[in-house]
Amino acid sequence: MQHSLPPLSALRAFEATARLGSVTAAADELSVTHGAVSRQLKSLDEYFGVAL
């Protein structure tokens, strides 16, 4: 049985947030809204079952 992987965009959002230290800075770098990055991080929280 194959498990689906999280979207690459969510992983990019996580990496940028961790590297830059802020959701706002990550959103600016990725040219998306703050809310979009927050939603992507929430999807990773749910995927992995832990708060990131």
mmCIF entry with sequence, helices, sheets and N, C-alpha, C, O atoms, coordinates in Angstrom:
data_MODEL
# 
_entry.id   MODEL 
# 
_entity.id                         1 
_entity.type                       polymer 
_entity.pdbx_number_of_molecules   1 
# 
_entity_poly.entity_id                      1 
_entity_poly.type                           'polypeptide(L)' 
_entity_poly.nstd_linkage                   no 
_entity_poly.nstd_monomer                   no 
_entity_poly.pdbx_seq_one_letter_code       MQHSLPPLSALRAFEATARLGSVTAAADELSVTHGAVSRQLKSLDEYFGVAL 
_entity_poly.pdbx_seq_one_letter_code_can   MQHSLPPLSALRAFEATARLGSVTAAADELSVTHGAVSRQLKSLDEYFGVAL 
_entity_poly.pdbx_strand_id                 A 
# 
loop_
_entity_poly_seq.entity_id 
_entity_poly_seq.num 
_entity_poly_seq.mon_id 
_entity_poly_seq.hetero 
1 1  MET n 
1 2  GLN n 
1 3  HIS n 
1 4  SER n 
1 5  LEU n 
1 6  PRO n 
1 7  PRO n 
1 8  LEU n 
1 9  SER n 
1 10 ALA n 
1 11 LEU n 
1 12 ARG n 
1 13 ALA n 
1 14 PHE n 
1 15 GLU n 
1 16 ALA n 
1 17 THR n 
1 18 ALA n 
1 19 ARG n 
1 20 LEU n 
1 21 GLY n 
1 22 SER n 
1 23 VAL n 
1 24 THR n 
1 25 ALA n 
1 26 ALA n 
1 27 ALA n 
1 28 ASP n 
1 29 GLU n 
1 30 LEU n 
1 31 SER n 
1 32 VAL n 
1 33 THR n 
1 34 HIS n 
1 35 GLY n 
1 36 ALA n 
1 37 VAL n 
1 38 SER n 
1 39 ARG n 
1 40 GLN n 
1 41 LEU n 
1 42 LYS n 
1 43 SER n 
1 44 LEU n 
1 45 ASP n 
1 46 GLU n 
1 47 TYR n 
1 48 PHE n 
1 49 GLY n 
1 50 VAL n 
1 51 ALA n 
1 52 LEU n 
# 
_struct_asym.id          A 
_struct_asym.entity_id   1 
# 
loop_
_struct_conf.conf_type_id 
_struct_conf.id 
_struct_conf.pdbx_PDB_helix_id 
_struct_conf.beg_label_comp_id 
_struct_conf.beg_label_asym_id 
_struct_conf.beg_label_seq_id 
_struct_conf.pdbx_beg_PDB_ins_code 
_struct_conf.end_label_comp_id 
_struct_conf.end_label_asym_id 
_struct_conf.end_label_seq_id 
_struct_conf.pdbx_end_PDB_ins_code 
_struct_conf.beg_auth_comp_id 
_struct_conf.beg_auth_asym_id 
_struct_conf.beg_auth_seq_id 
_struct_conf.end_auth_comp_id 
_struct_conf.end_auth_asym_id 
_struct_conf.end_auth_seq_id 
_struct_conf.pdbx_PDB_helix_class 
_struct_conf.details 
_struct_conf.pdbx_PDB_helix_length 
HELX_P HELX_P1 AA1 LEU A 8  ? LEU A 20 ? LEU A 8  LEU A 20 1 ? 13 
HELX_P HELX_P2 AA2 VAL A 23 ? LEU A 30 ? VAL A 23 LEU A 30 1 ? 8  
HELX_P HELX_P3 AA3 HIS A 34 ? PHE A 48 ? HIS A 34 PHE A 48 1 ? 15 
# 
_struct_conf_type.id          HELX_P 
_struct_conf_type.criteria    ? 
_struct_conf_type.reference   ? 
# 
loop_
_atom_site.group_PDB 
_atom_site.id 
_atom_site.type_symbol 
_atom_site.label_atom_id 
_atom_site.label_alt_id 
_atom_site.label_comp_id 
_atom_site.label_asym_id 
_atom_site.label_entity_id 
_atom_site.label_seq_id 
_atom_site.pdbx_PDB_ins_code 
_atom_site.Cartn_x 
_atom_site.Cartn_y 
_atom_site.Cartn_z 
_atom_site.occupancy 
_atom_site.B_iso_or_equiv 
_atom_site.pdbx_formal_charge 
_atom_site.auth_seq_id 
_atom_site.auth_comp_id 
_atom_site.auth_asym_id 
_atom_site.auth_atom_id 
_atom_site.pdbx_PDB_model_num 
ATOM 1   N N  . MET A 1 1  ? 0.833  -1.184 0.000  1.00 0.00 ? 1  MET A N  1 
ATOM 2   C CA . MET A 1 1  ? 0.000  0.000  0.000  1.00 0.00 ? 1  MET A CA 1 
ATOM 3   C C  . MET A 1 1  ? 0.879  1.250  0.000  1.00 0.00 ? 1  MET A C  1 
ATOM 4   O O  . MET A 1 1  ? 1.787  1.372  0.823  1.00 0.00 ? 1  MET A O  1 
ATOM 5   N N  . GLN A 1 2  ? 0.616  2.160  -0.905 1.00 0.00 ? 2  GLN A N  1 
ATOM 6   C CA . GLN A 1 2  ? 1.389  3.392  -0.984 1.00 0.00 ? 2  GLN A CA 1 
ATOM 7   C C  . GLN A 1 2  ? 0.708  4.491  -0.180 1.00 0.00 ? 2  GLN A C  1 
ATOM 8   O O  . GLN A 1 2  ? -0.516 4.619  -0.182 1.00 0.00 ? 2  GLN A O  1 
ATOM 9   N N  . HIS A 1 3  ? 1.513  5.266  0.494  1.00 0.00 ? 3  HIS A N  1 
ATOM 10  C CA . HIS A 1 3  ? 1.007  6.420  1.240  1.00 0.00 ? 3  HIS A CA 1 
ATOM 11  C C  . HIS A 1 3  ? 1.290  7.667  0.417  1.00 0.00 ? 3  HIS A C  1 
ATOM 12  O O  . HIS A 1 3  ? 2.365  7.807  -0.166 1.00 0.00 ? 3  HIS A O  1 
ATOM 13  N N  . SER A 1 4  ? 0.333  8.559  0.373  1.00 0.00 ? 4  SER A N  1 
ATOM 14  C CA . SER A 1 4  ? 0.564  9.803  -0.355 1.00 0.00 ? 4  SER A CA 1 
ATOM 15  C C  . SER A 1 4  ? 1.518  10.687 0.445  1.00 0.00 ? 4  SER A C  1 
ATOM 16  O O  . SER A 1 4  ? 1.521  10.679 1.676  1.00 0.00 ? 4  SER A O  1 
ATOM 17  N N  . LEU A 1 5  ? 2.299  11.423 -0.269 1.00 0.00 ? 5  LEU A N  1 
ATOM 18  C CA . LEU A 1 5  ? 3.236  12.346 0.358  1.00 0.00 ? 5  LEU A CA 1 
ATOM 19  C C  . LEU A 1 5  ? 2.588  13.721 0.474  1.00 0.00 ? 5  LEU A C  1 
ATOM 20  O O  . LEU A 1 5  ? 1.665  14.041 -0.276 1.00 0.00 ? 5  LEU A O  1 
ATOM 21  N N  . PRO A 1 6  ? 3.068  14.532 1.410  1.00 0.00 ? 6  PRO A N  1 
ATOM 22  C CA . PRO A 1 6  ? 2.529  15.892 1.500  1.00 0.00 ? 6  PRO A CA 1 
ATOM 23  C C  . PRO A 1 6  ? 2.919  16.673 0.244  1.00 0.00 ? 6  PRO A C  1 
ATOM 24  O O  . PRO A 1 6  ? 3.915  16.343 -0.400 1.00 0.00 ? 6  PRO A O  1 
ATOM 25  N N  . PRO A 1 7  ? 2.160  17.687 -0.104 1.00 0.00 ? 7  PRO A N  1 
ATOM 26  C CA . PRO A 1 7  ? 2.489  18.485 -1.291 1.00 0.00 ? 7  PRO A CA 1 
ATOM 27  C C  . PRO A 1 7  ? 3.858  19.151 -1.148 1.00 0.00 ? 7  PRO A C  1 
ATOM 28  O O  . PRO A 1 7  ? 4.247  19.582 -0.062 1.00 0.00 ? 7  PRO A O  1 
ATOM 29  N N  . LEU A 1 8  ? 4.570  19.223 -2.256 1.00 0.00 ? 8  LEU A N  1 
ATOM 30  C CA . LEU A 1 8  ? 5.880  19.861 -2.248 1.00 0.00 ? 8  LEU A CA 1 
ATOM 31  C C  . LEU A 1 8  ? 5.781  21.325 -1.817 1.00 0.00 ? 8  LEU A C  1 
ATOM 32  O O  . LEU A 1 8  ? 6.687  21.844 -1.166 1.00 0.00 ? 8  LEU A O  1 
ATOM 33  N N  . SER A 1 9  ? 4.696  21.982 -2.174 1.00 0.00 ? 9  SER A N  1 
ATOM 34  C CA . SER A 1 9  ? 4.529  23.389 -1.781 1.00 0.00 ? 9  SER A CA 1 
ATOM 35  C C  . SER A 1 9  ? 4.489  23.539 -0.261 1.00 0.00 ? 9  SER A C  1 
ATOM 36  O O  . SER A 1 9  ? 4.992  24.525 0.278  1.00 0.00 ? 9  SER A O  1 
ATOM 37  N N  . ALA A 1 10 ? 3.898  22.572 0.425  1.00 0.00 ? 10 ALA A N  1 
ATOM 38  C CA . ALA A 1 10 ? 3.848  22.624 1.887  1.00 0.00 ? 10 ALA A CA 1 
ATOM 39  C C  . ALA A 1 10 ? 5.242  22.427 2.476  1.00 0.00 ? 10 ALA A C  1 
ATOM 40  O O  . ALA A 1 10 ? 5.608  23.085 3.450  1.00 0.00 ? 10 ALA A O  1 
ATOM 41  N N  . LEU A 1 11 ? 6.013  21.528 1.888  1.00 0.00 ? 11 LEU A N  1 
ATOM 42  C CA . LEU A 1 11 ? 7.382  21.312 2.367  1.00 0.00 ? 11 LEU A CA 1 
ATOM 43  C C  . LEU A 1 11 ? 8.247  22.542 2.108  1.00 0.00 ? 11 LEU A C  1 
ATOM 44  O O  . LEU A 1 11 ? 9.086  22.903 2.933  1.00 0.00 ? 11 LEU A O  1 
ATOM 45  N N  . ARG A 1 12 ? 8.040  23.180 0.965  1.00 0.00 ? 12 ARG A N  1 
ATOM 46  C CA . ARG A 1 12 ? 8.779  24.419 0.671  1.00 0.00 ? 12 ARG A CA 1 
ATOM 47  C C  . ARG A 1 12 ? 8.413  25.512 1.672  1.00 0.00 ? 12 ARG A C  1 
ATOM 48  O O  . ARG A 1 12 ? 9.279  26.254 2.136  1.00 0.00 ? 12 ARG A O  1 
ATOM 49  N N  . ALA A 1 13 ? 7.137  25.606 1.999  1.00 0.00 ? 13 ALA A N  1 
ATOM 50  C CA . ALA A 1 13 ? 6.694  26.611 2.969  1.00 0.00 ? 13 ALA A CA 1 
ATOM 51  C C  . ALA A 1 13 ? 7.321  26.347 4.334  1.00 0.00 ? 13 ALA A C  1 
ATOM 52  O O  . ALA A 1 13 ? 7.748  27.281 5.013  1.00 0.00 ? 13 ALA A O  1 
ATOM 53  N N  . PHE A 1 14 ? 7.377  25.080 4.735  1.00 0.00 ? 14 PHE A N  1 
ATOM 54  C CA . PHE A 1 14 ? 7.988  24.729 6.020  1.00 0.00 ? 14 PHE A CA 1 
ATOM 55  C C  . PHE A 1 14 ? 9.471  25.083 6.020  1.00 0.00 ? 14 PHE A C  1 
ATOM 56  O O  . PHE A 1 14 ? 9.972  25.681 6.972  1.00 0.00 ? 14 PHE A O  1 
ATOM 57  N N  . GLU A 1 15 ? 10.168 24.714 4.952  1.00 0.00 ? 15 GLU A N  1 
ATOM 58  C CA . GLU A 1 15 ? 11.603 24.985 4.871  1.00 0.00 ? 15 GLU A CA 1 
ATOM 59  C C  . GLU A 1 15 ? 11.874 26.484 4.929  1.00 0.00 ? 15 GLU A C  1 
ATOM 60  O O  . GLU A 1 15 ? 12.758 26.930 5.661  1.00 0.00 ? 15 GLU A O  1 
ATOM 61  N N  . ALA A 1 16 ? 11.118 27.260 4.165  1.00 0.00 ? 16 ALA A N  1 
ATOM 62  C CA . ALA A 1 16 ? 11.326 28.708 4.136  1.00 0.00 ? 16 ALA A CA 1 
ATOM 63  C C  . ALA A 1 16 ? 11.019 29.333 5.496  1.00 0.00 ? 16 ALA A C  1 
ATOM 64  O O  . ALA A 1 16 ? 11.740 30.222 5.948  1.00 0.00 ? 16 ALA A O  1 
ATOM 65  N N  . THR A 1 17 ? 9.954  28.873 6.143  1.00 0.00 ? 17 THR A N  1 
ATOM 66  C CA . THR A 1 17 ? 9.593  29.402 7.461  1.00 0.00 ? 17 THR A CA 1 
ATOM 67  C C  . THR A 1 17 ? 10.682 29.092 8.481  1.00 0.00 ? 17 THR A C  1 
ATOM 68  O O  . THR A 1 17 ? 11.056 29.956 9.274  1.00 0.00 ? 17 THR A O  1 
ATOM 69  N N  . ALA A 1 18 ? 11.187 27.868 8.463  1.00 0.00 ? 18 ALA A N  1 
ATOM 70  C CA . ALA A 1 18 ? 12.243 27.486 9.406  1.00 0.00 ? 18 ALA A CA 1 
ATOM 71  C C  . ALA A 1 18 ? 13.527 28.270 9.138  1.00 0.00 ? 18 ALA A C  1 
ATOM 72  O O  . ALA A 1 18 ? 14.177 28.738 10.072 1.00 0.00 ? 18 ALA A O  1 
ATOM 73  N N  . ARG A 1 19 ? 13.885 28.411 7.885  1.00 0.00 ? 19 ARG A N  1 
ATOM 74  C CA . ARG A 1 19 ? 15.130 29.092 7.527  1.00 0.00 ? 19 ARG A CA 1 
ATOM 75  C C  . ARG A 1 19 ? 15.059 30.588 7.807  1.00 0.00 ? 19 ARG A C  1 
ATOM 76  O O  . ARG A 1 19 ? 16.025 31.180 8.288  1.00 0.00 ? 19 ARG A O  1 
ATOM 77  N N  . LEU A 1 20 ? 13.920 31.195 7.507  1.00 0.00 ? 20 LEU A N  1 
ATOM 78  C CA . LEU A 1 20 ? 13.783 32.648 7.657  1.00 0.00 ? 20 LEU A CA 1 
ATOM 79  C C  . LEU A 1 20 ? 13.265 33.060 9.028  1.00 0.00 ? 20 LEU A C  1 
ATOM 80  O O  . LEU A 1 20 ? 13.392 34.220 9.419  1.00 0.00 ? 20 LEU A O  1 
ATOM 81  N N  . GLY A 1 21 ? 12.680 32.110 9.763  1.00 0.00 ? 21 GLY A N  1 
ATOM 82  C CA . GLY A 1 21 ? 12.221 32.387 11.118 1.00 0.00 ? 21 GLY A CA 1 
ATOM 83  C C  . GLY A 1 21 ? 10.895 33.108 11.221 1.00 0.00 ? 21 GLY A C  1 
ATOM 84  O O  . GLY A 1 21 ? 10.521 33.577 12.296 1.00 0.00 ? 21 GLY A O  1 
ATOM 85  N N  . SER A 1 22 ? 10.172 33.201 10.102 1.00 0.00 ? 22 SER A N  1 
ATOM 86  C CA . SER A 1 22 ? 8.895  33.910 10.141 1.00 0.00 ? 22 SER A CA 1 
ATOM 87  C C  . SER A 1 22 ? 8.019  33.482 8.974  1.00 0.00 ? 22 SER A C  1 
ATOM 88  O O  . SER A 1 22 ? 8.490  33.291 7.853  1.00 0.00 ? 22 SER A O  1 
ATOM 89  N N  . VAL A 1 23 ? 6.733  33.337 9.265  1.00 0.00 ? 23 VAL A N  1 
ATOM 90  C CA . VAL A 1 23 ? 5.765  32.980 8.226  1.00 0.00 ? 23 VAL A CA 1 
ATOM 91  C C  . VAL A 1 23 ? 5.657  34.119 7.213  1.00 0.00 ? 23 VAL A C  1 
ATOM 92  O O  . VAL A 1 23 ? 5.551  33.875 6.012  1.00 0.00 ? 23 VAL A O  1 
ATOM 93  N N  . THR A 1 24 ? 5.685  35.347 7.689  1.00 0.00 ? 24 THR A N  1 
ATOM 94  C CA . THR A 1 24 ? 5.579  36.498 6.790  1.00 0.00 ? 24 THR A CA 1 
ATOM 95  C C  . THR A 1 24 ? 6.754  36.551 5.817  1.00 0.00 ? 24 THR A C  1 
ATOM 96  O O  . THR A 1 24 ? 6.565  36.783 4.623  1.00 0.00 ? 24 THR A O  1 
ATOM 97  N N  . ALA A 1 25 ? 7.966  36.336 6.325  1.00 0.00 ? 25 ALA A N  1 
ATOM 98  C CA . ALA A 1 25 ? 9.144  36.346 5.453  1.00 0.00 ? 25 ALA A CA 1 
ATOM 99  C C  . ALA A 1 25 ? 9.085  35.194 4.455  1.00 0.00 ? 25 ALA A C  1 
ATOM 100 O O  . ALA A 1 25 ? 9.454  35.356 3.291  1.00 0.00 ? 25 ALA A O  1 
ATOM 101 N N  . ALA A 1 26 ? 8.625  34.036 4.908  1.00 0.00 ? 26 ALA A N  1 
ATOM 102 C CA . ALA A 1 26 ? 8.489  32.893 4.004  1.00 0.00 ? 26 ALA A CA 1 
ATOM 103 C C  . ALA A 1 26 ? 7.473  33.195 2.915  1.00 0.00 ? 26 ALA A C  1 
ATOM 104 O O  . ALA A 1 26 ? 7.702  32.885 1.745  1.00 0.00 ? 26 ALA A O  1 
ATOM 105 N N  . ALA A 1 27 ? 6.359  33.795 3.290  1.00 0.00 ? 27 ALA A N  1 
ATOM 106 C CA . ALA A 1 27 ? 5.328  34.147 2.310  1.00 0.00 ? 27 ALA A CA 1 
ATOM 107 C C  . ALA A 1 27 ? 5.878  35.129 1.281  1.00 0.00 ? 27 ALA A C  1 
ATOM 108 O O  . ALA A 1 27 ? 5.632  34.980 0.085  1.00 0.00 ? 27 ALA A O  1 
ATOM 109 N N  . ASP A 1 28 ? 6.612  36.120 1.737  1.00 0.00 ? 28 ASP A N  1 
ATOM 110 C CA . ASP A 1 28 ? 7.214  37.090 0.813  1.00 0.00 ? 28 ASP A CA 1 
ATOM 111 C C  . ASP A 1 28 ? 8.163  36.393 -0.157 1.00 0.00 ? 28 ASP A C  1 
ATOM 112 O O  . ASP A 1 28 ? 8.120  36.645 -1.362 1.00 0.00 ? 28 ASP A O  1 
ATOM 113 N N  . GLU A 1 29 ? 9.010  35.525 0.362  1.00 0.00 ? 29 GLU A N  1 
ATOM 114 C CA . GLU A 1 29 ? 9.976  34.826 -0.493 1.00 0.00 ? 29 GLU A CA 1 
ATOM 115 C C  . GLU A 1 29 ? 9.287  33.917 -1.508 1.00 0.00 ? 29 GLU A C  1 
ATOM 116 O O  . GLU A 1 29 ? 9.726  33.812 -2.653 1.00 0.00 ? 29 GLU A O  1 
ATOM 117 N N  . LEU A 1 30 ? 8.211  33.265 -1.084 1.00 0.00 ? 30 LEU A N  1 
ATOM 118 C CA . LEU A 1 30 ? 7.508  32.322 -1.955 1.00 0.00 ? 30 LEU A CA 1 
ATOM 119 C C  . LEU A 1 30 ? 6.446  33.003 -2.823 1.00 0.00 ? 30 LEU A C  1 
ATOM 120 O O  . LEU A 1 30 ? 5.801  32.351 -3.644 1.00 0.00 ? 30 LEU A O  1 
ATOM 121 N N  . SER A 1 31 ? 6.269  34.291 -2.643 1.00 0.00 ? 31 SER A N  1 
ATOM 122 C CA . SER A 1 31 ? 5.275  35.076 -3.398 1.00 0.00 ? 31 SER A CA 1 
ATOM 123 C C  . SER A 1 31 ? 3.860  34.543 -3.218 1.00 0.00 ? 31 SER A C  1 
ATOM 124 O O  . SER A 1 31 ? 3.097  34.407 -4.174 1.00 0.00 ? 31 SER A O  1 
ATOM 125 N N  . VAL A 1 32 ? 3.533  34.246 -1.961 1.00 0.00 ? 32 VAL A N  1 
ATOM 126 C CA . VAL A 1 32 ? 2.183  33.819 -1.595 1.00 0.00 ? 32 VAL A CA 1 
ATOM 127 C C  . VAL A 1 32 ? 1.762  34.620 -0.365 1.00 0.00 ? 32 VAL A C  1 
ATOM 128 O O  . VAL A 1 32 ? 2.559  35.372 0.196  1.00 0.00 ? 32 VAL A O  1 
ATOM 129 N N  . THR A 1 33 ? 0.522  34.457 0.043  1.00 0.00 ? 33 THR A N  1 
ATOM 130 C CA . THR A 1 33 ? 0.048  35.189 1.216  1.00 0.00 ? 33 THR A CA 1 
ATOM 131 C C  . THR A 1 33 ? 0.468  34.487 2.508  1.00 0.00 ? 33 THR A C  1 
ATOM 132 O O  . THR A 1 33 ? 0.804  33.302 2.519  1.00 0.00 ? 33 THR A O  1 
ATOM 133 N N  . HIS A 1 34 ? 0.435  35.256 3.587  1.00 0.00 ? 34 HIS A N  1 
ATOM 134 C CA . HIS A 1 34 ? 0.701  34.717 4.920  1.00 0.00 ? 34 HIS A CA 1 
ATOM 135 C C  . HIS A 1 34 ? -0.257 33.567 5.203  1.00 0.00 ? 34 HIS A C  1 
ATOM 136 O O  . HIS A 1 34 ? 0.148  32.529 5.727  1.00 0.00 ? 34 HIS A O  1 
ATOM 137 N N  . GLY A 1 35 ? -1.521 33.753 4.858  1.00 0.00 ? 35 GLY A N  1 
ATOM 138 C CA . GLY A 1 35 ? -2.537 32.725 5.087  1.00 0.00 ? 35 GLY A CA 1 
ATOM 139 C C  . GLY A 1 35 ? -2.256 31.441 4.327  1.00 0.00 ? 35 GLY A C  1 
ATOM 140 O O  . GLY A 1 35 ? -2.520 30.349 4.831  1.00 0.00 ? 35 GLY A O  1 
ATOM 141 N N  . ALA A 1 36 ? -1.721 31.565 3.115  1.00 0.00 ? 36 ALA A N  1 
ATOM 142 C CA . ALA A 1 36 ? -1.400 30.372 2.324  1.00 0.00 ? 36 ALA A CA 1 
ATOM 143 C C  . ALA A 1 36 ? -0.302 29.556 3.002  1.00 0.00 ? 36 ALA A C  1 
ATOM 144 O O  . ALA A 1 36 ? -0.383 28.330 3.067  1.00 0.00 ? 36 ALA A O  1 
ATOM 145 N N  . VAL A 1 37 ? 0.715  30.236 3.502  1.00 0.00 ? 37 VAL A N  1 
ATOM 146 C CA . VAL A 1 37 ? 1.791  29.529 4.208  1.00 0.00 ? 37 VAL A CA 1 
ATOM 147 C C  . VAL A 1 37 ? 1.244  28.890 5.476  1.00 0.00 ? 37 VAL A C  1 
ATOM 148 O O  . VAL A 1 37 ? 1.571  27.742 5.778  1.00 0.00 ? 37 VAL A O  1 
ATOM 149 N N  . SER A 1 38 ? 0.427  29.606 6.215  1.00 0.00 ? 38 SER A N  1 
ATOM 150 C CA . SER A 1 38 ? -0.164 29.051 7.435  1.00 0.00 ? 38 SER A CA 1 
ATOM 151 C C  . SER A 1 38 ? -0.974 27.794 7.139  1.00 0.00 ? 38 SER A C  1 
ATOM 152 O O  . SER A 1 38 ? -0.891 26.814 7.878  1.00 0.00 ? 38 SER A O  1 
ATOM 153 N N  . ARG A 1 39 ? -1.759 27.819 6.059  1.00 0.00 ? 39 ARG A N  1 
ATOM 154 C CA . ARG A 1 39 ? -2.553 26.635 5.686  1.00 0.00 ? 39 ARG A CA 1 
ATOM 155 C C  . ARG A 1 39 ? -1.651 25.467 5.304  1.00 0.00 ? 39 ARG A C  1 
ATOM 156 O O  . ARG A 1 39 ? -1.941 24.319 5.643  1.00 0.00 ? 39 ARG A O  1 
ATOM 157 N N  . GLN A 1 40 ? -0.567 25.754 4.604  1.00 0.00 ? 40 GLN A N  1 
ATOM 158 C CA . GLN A 1 40 ? 0.356  24.687 4.219  1.00 0.00 ? 40 GLN A CA 1 
ATOM 159 C C  . GLN A 1 40 ? 1.027  24.080 5.452  1.00 0.00 ? 40 GLN A C  1 
ATOM 160 O O  . GLN A 1 40 ? 1.210  22.865 5.526  1.00 0.00 ? 40 GLN A O  1 
ATOM 161 N N  . LEU A 1 41 ? 1.390  24.917 6.410  1.00 0.00 ? 41 LEU A N  1 
ATOM 162 C CA . LEU A 1 41 ? 1.988  24.405 7.646  1.00 0.00 ? 41 LEU A CA 1 
ATOM 163 C C  . LEU A 1 41 ? 0.978  23.579 8.435  1.00 0.00 ? 41 LEU A C  1 
ATOM 164 O O  . LEU A 1 41 ? 1.333  22.555 9.019  1.00 0.00 ? 41 LEU A O  1 
ATOM 165 N N  . LYS A 1 42 ? -0.276 24.018 8.453  1.00 0.00 ? 42 LYS A N  1 
ATOM 166 C CA . LYS A 1 42 ? -1.324 23.258 9.138  1.00 0.00 ? 42 LYS A CA 1 
ATOM 167 C C  . LYS A 1 42 ? -1.519 21.896 8.476  1.00 0.00 ? 42 LYS A C  1 
ATOM 168 O O  . LYS A 1 42 ? -1.744 20.899 9.162  1.00 0.00 ? 42 LYS A O  1 
ATOM 169 N N  . SER A 1 43 ? -1.434 21.849 7.152  1.00 0.00 ? 43 SER A N  1 
ATOM 170 C CA . SER A 1 43 ? -1.589 20.563 6.460  1.00 0.00 ? 43 SER A CA 1 
ATOM 171 C C  . SER A 1 43 ? -0.454 19.614 6.829  1.00 0.00 ? 43 SER A C  1 
ATOM 172 O O  . SER A 1 43 ? -0.668 18.406 6.928  1.00 0.00 ? 43 SER A O  1 
ATOM 173 N N  . LEU A 1 44 ? 0.749  20.145 7.034  1.00 0.00 ? 44 LEU A N  1 
ATOM 174 C CA . LEU A 1 44 ? 1.865  19.297 7.472  1.00 0.00 ? 44 LEU A CA 1 
ATOM 175 C C  . LEU A 1 44 ? 1.662  18.834 8.910  1.00 0.00 ? 44 LEU A C  1 
ATOM 176 O O  . LEU A 1 44 ? 1.954  17.683 9.234  1.00 0.00 ? 44 LEU A O  1 
ATOM 177 N N  . ASP A 1 45 ? 1.166  19.719 9.776  1.00 0.00 ? 45 ASP A N  1 
ATOM 178 C CA . ASP A 1 45 ? 0.836  19.327 11.155 1.00 0.00 ? 45 ASP A CA 1 
ATOM 179 C C  . ASP A 1 45 ? -0.090 18.115 11.139 1.00 0.00 ? 45 ASP A C  1 
ATOM 180 O O  . ASP A 1 45 ? 0.132  17.140 11.857 1.00 0.00 ? 45 ASP A O  1 
ATOM 181 N N  . GLU A 1 46 ? -1.129 18.191 10.313 1.00 0.00 ? 46 GLU A N  1 
ATOM 182 C CA . GLU A 1 46 ? -2.111 17.105 10.238 1.00 0.00 ? 46 GLU A CA 1 
ATOM 183 C C  . GLU A 1 46 ? -1.508 15.849 9.609  1.00 0.00 ? 46 GLU A C  1 
ATOM 184 O O  . GLU A 1 46 ? -1.791 14.738 10.058 1.00 0.00 ? 46 GLU A O  1 
ATOM 185 N N  . TYR A 1 47 ? -0.688 16.013 8.584  1.00 0.00 ? 47 TYR A N  1 
ATOM 186 C CA . TYR A 1 47 ? -0.073 14.873 7.908  1.00 0.00 ? 47 TYR A CA 1 
ATOM 187 C C  . TYR A 1 47 ? 0.823  14.089 8.872  1.00 0.00 ? 47 TYR A C  1 
ATOM 188 O O  . TYR A 1 47 ? 0.738  12.864 8.951  1.00 0.00 ? 47 TYR A O  1 
ATOM 189 N N  . PHE A 1 48 ? 1.684  14.811 9.605  1.00 0.00 ? 48 PHE A N  1 
ATOM 190 C CA . PHE A 1 48 ? 2.635  14.154 10.503 1.00 0.00 ? 48 PHE A CA 1 
ATOM 191 C C  . PHE A 1 48 ? 2.062  13.887 11.890 1.00 0.00 ? 48 PHE A C  1 
ATOM 192 O O  . PHE A 1 48 ? 2.631  13.109 12.655 1.00 0.00 ? 48 PHE A O  1 
ATOM 193 N N  . GLY A 1 49 ? 0.941  14.525 12.221 1.00 0.00 ? 49 GLY A N  1 
ATOM 194 C CA . GLY A 1 49 ? 0.315  14.297 13.514 1.00 0.00 ? 49 GLY A CA 1 
ATOM 195 C C  . GLY A 1 49 ? 1.021  14.970 14.676 1.00 0.00 ? 49 GLY A C  1 
ATOM 196 O O  . GLY A 1 49 ? 0.864  14.562 15.827 1.00 0.00 ? 49 GLY A O  1 
ATOM 197 N N  . VAL A 1 50 ? 1.799  16.000 14.376 1.00 0.00 ? 50 VAL A N  1 
ATOM 198 C CA . VAL A 1 50 ? 2.495  16.763 15.419 1.00 0.00 ? 50 VAL A CA 1 
ATOM 199 C C  . VAL A 1 50 ? 2.453  18.243 15.058 1.00 0.00 ? 50 VAL A C  1 
ATOM 200 O O  . VAL A 1 50 ? 2.294  18.608 13.893 1.00 0.00 ? 50 VAL A O  1 
ATOM 201 N N  . ALA A 1 51 ? 2.598  19.078 16.063 1.00 0.00 ? 51 ALA A N  1 
ATOM 202 C CA . ALA A 1 51 ? 2.669  20.517 15.805 1.00 0.00 ? 51 ALA A CA 1 
ATOM 203 C C  . ALA A 1 51 ? 4.085  20.871 15.376 1.00 0.00 ? 51 ALA A C  1 
ATOM 204 O O  . ALA A 1 51 ? 5.049  20.593 16.089 1.00 0.00 ? 51 ALA A O  1 
ATOM 205 N N  . LEU A 1 52 ? 4.199  21.478 14.219 1.00 0.00 ? 52 LEU A N  1 
ATOM 206 C CA . LEU A 1 52 ? 5.511  21.889 13.729 1.00 0.00 ? 52 LEU A CA 1 
ATOM 207 C C  . LEU A 1 52 ? 5.730  23.339 14.097 1.00 0.00 ? 52 LEU A C  1 
ATOM 208 O O  . LEU A 1 52 ? 6.778  23.904 13.782 1.00 0.00 ? 52 LEU A O  1 
# 
